[in-house]
Amino acid sequence: MSRVETYMSQNQYDDLQEEIAARDKLINNVVDMLDELRLPHSTCDDCWYSCPKSEDGCCNDDVGTECNCGADEHNSIIDKLINQAREVVK
């Protein structure tokens, strides 16, 4: 007999396991939704105004190579939220 079974009935244990599974499923769904909120780097028809990290890059060498469209900052917040949610499921 496990330690948990000593303090609760099998039905209570089974109910608890179902609640944990439902919670984990909900958290995994939230992680999937958060993942869909990621932003791509901004690309403009005139590459002079595109983010340097966009697929096509930026034609203005003076802006450097770092993100200037906010996608990195936004996606960093998404990553933090996903990591926190995954900690709950562990």
Secondary structure, 3 states (H helix, E strand, C coil): CCHHHHHCCHHHHHHHHHHHHHHHHHHHHHHHHHHHCCCCCCCCCCHHHCCCCCCCCCCCHHHCCCCCCCHHHHHHHHHHHHHHHHHHHC
